[in-house]
Amino acid sequence: MAKSKEVRVTINLECIDCAQNYGKKYRGISRYTTQKNRRNTPIRLELKKFCCYCSIHTIHKEIKK
């Protein structure tokens, strides 16, 4: 039988600046895929990653799938 709750889960990270700015020169939303341990980090993950649309390092937050 398969486990219902895995310890390691795959999450999506999305740029918060791209999601708020609609009138930009380049339209799009920067997204990254990574994994996290559900036991060690039960809260939503926030990482500083490079956004190719903003051309700077911005905060990327975990989103629902």
Backbone bond lengths (Angstrom), bond angles and torsions (degrees), N, CA, C in turn:
res aa  C-N    CA-C-N  psi(-1)  N-CA   C-N-CA  omega(-1)  CA-C   N-CA-C  phi
1 M - - - 1.443 - - 1.529 109.93 -
2 A 1.315 116.17 144.41 1.462 121.77 179.83 1.527 110.36 -82.96
3 K 1.323 115.34 150.53 1.456 120.05 177.24 1.526 109.36 -75.76
4 S 1.310 116.50 140.58 1.458 119.97 -178.99 1.529 111.53 -80.45
5 K 1.326 117.29 -36.34 1.465 121.41 -179.71 1.520 108.83 -120.51
6 E 1.325 116.28 109.39 1.451 120.50 177.23 1.521 109.09 -82.59
7 V 1.334 116.79 153.25 1.452 120.89 179.46 1.522 109.85 -75.41
8 R 1.327 117.87 -44.64 1.472 122.68 178.55 1.522 109.20 -95.05
9 V 1.326 115.51 126.03 1.465 120.39 179.52 1.529 109.65 -123.11
10 T 1.325 116.21 150.41 1.459 122.63 176.20 1.516 109.08 -88.11
11 I 1.345 116.38 130.99 1.462 120.94 -178.05 1.530 109.59 -126.46
12 N 1.334 115.63 160.94 1.463 122.50 175.59 1.515 108.27 -112.36
13 L 1.342 116.01 136.81 1.455 122.42 176.31 1.521 108.23 -111.62
14 E 1.334 116.70 134.52 1.464 121.78 -177.47 1.519 110.12 -126.67
15 C 1.337 115.93 140.01 1.469 122.27 179.09 1.527 109.77 -66.41
16 I 1.328 116.59 131.84 1.468 119.11 -179.30 1.519 111.36 -81.18
17 D 1.343 118.56 -25.95 1.462 120.64 179.25 1.522 111.43 -73.53
18 C 1.314 118.62 -39.29 1.470 121.94 179.59 1.526 111.65 -67.23
19 A 1.318 116.99 -34.84 1.458 120.80 -178.56 1.534 111.42 -69.66
20 Q 1.345 117.58 -26.21 1.461 120.80 -176.67 1.524 112.63 -93.63
21 N 1.330 118.97 -25.10 1.465 122.13 -176.74 1.523 110.22 -98.47
22 Y 1.326 116.72 112.10 1.456 120.38 -179.25 1.527 112.05 -99.09
23 G 1.341 119.19 -23.51 1.447 121.72 -176.18 1.519 113.46 -98.39
24 K 1.322 117.93 41.03 1.456 121.53 -178.41 1.520 111.12 -88.73
25 K 1.339 115.01 167.24 1.456 120.69 177.88 1.525 110.66 -65.97
26 Y 1.337 116.53 -45.87 1.464 121.94 179.48 1.516 108.72 -108.15
27 R 1.290 116.95 119.58 1.463 120.73 179.27 1.512 109.75 -89.86
28 G 1.292 115.50 137.48 1.449 121.67 178.81 1.506 109.95 155.41
29 I 1.320 115.29 166.21 1.453 121.47 179.91 1.525 107.65 -128.20
30 S 1.313 115.61 125.46 1.460 121.31 179.42 1.531 109.08 -76.06
31 R 1.335 116.31 128.44 1.462 121.31 179.35 1.511 110.24 -133.91
32 Y 1.323 116.15 140.64 1.454 123.71 175.88 1.520 108.70 -123.23
33 T 1.329 116.73 151.81 1.456 122.73 175.76 1.520 108.34 -117.39
34 T 1.320 116.83 132.81 1.452 121.99 179.85 1.523 109.15 -151.03
35 Q 1.322 116.44 -178.18 1.462 121.31 178.31 1.516 109.72 -123.05
36 K 1.330 115.27 152.71 1.458 120.47 174.90 1.515 109.50 -140.48
37 N 1.319 114.61 157.53 1.447 121.79 177.09 1.521 108.03 -89.18
38 R 1.307 116.57 120.02 1.469 121.84 -176.15 1.523 112.20 -65.72
39 R 1.324 118.28 -31.70 1.468 120.94 -179.10 1.525 112.19 -74.14
40 N 1.331 117.65 -39.56 1.461 121.02 -176.86 1.521 112.92 -80.23
41 T 1.329 118.09 -34.06 1.462 122.07 -178.59 1.524 110.49 -128.95
42 P 1.329 117.70 81.87 1.466 120.01 -179.50 1.532 113.17 -74.38
43 I 1.350 117.75 -21.08 1.465 120.10 -179.85 1.527 109.42 -85.03
44 R 1.343 115.64 168.75 1.467 120.06 179.81 1.518 110.40 -68.59
45 L 1.319 115.19 139.53 1.448 122.40 -174.97 1.528 110.85 -86.04
46 E 1.338 116.50 141.12 1.465 123.46 174.84 1.518 107.87 -130.49
47 L 1.338 116.95 122.97 1.457 121.85 179.18 1.519 109.46 -129.53
48 K 1.331 115.60 151.55 1.452 120.58 175.93 1.524 107.67 -93.74
49 K 1.348 116.43 113.06 1.467 123.05 -176.89 1.528 109.20 -127.85
50 F 1.345 116.01 165.47 1.458 120.71 178.77 1.526 109.80 -81.89
51 C 1.334 116.00 131.05 1.460 122.26 176.96 1.523 107.90 -104.78
52 C 1.323 117.61 119.88 1.466 121.08 -178.58 1.523 112.00 -72.23
53 Y 1.328 118.95 -20.90 1.460 121.96 179.24 1.532 111.32 -83.58
54 C 1.324 118.08 -36.17 1.464 122.35 177.75 1.527 111.36 -87.80
55 S 1.325 117.89 -20.10 1.467 125.91 -178.26 1.521 113.46 63.42
56 I 1.326 116.89 27.38 1.460 122.25 175.36 1.528 108.96 -144.32
57 H 1.325 115.86 170.09 1.457 120.56 174.18 1.530 108.35 -80.83
58 T 1.321 116.86 125.33 1.466 122.06 -179.27 1.520 109.16 -130.87
59 I 1.316 115.49 169.74 1.465 121.01 178.26 1.524 108.61 -80.55
60 H 1.315 115.81 131.32 1.458 123.03 176.03 1.523 107.40 -114.05
61 K 1.336 116.50 126.59 1.463 121.93 -179.30 1.511 111.11 -105.76
62 E 1.311 115.21 153.74 1.471 122.12 177.46 1.528 109.25 -70.79
63 I 1.331 116.20 135.32 1.466 121.48 178.08 1.516 109.52 -119.69
64 K 1.326 115.65 164.16 1.461 120.54 175.03 1.508 109.76 -74.40
65 K 1.319 116.24 152.39 1.469 121.13 178.65 1.498 110.53 -83.56
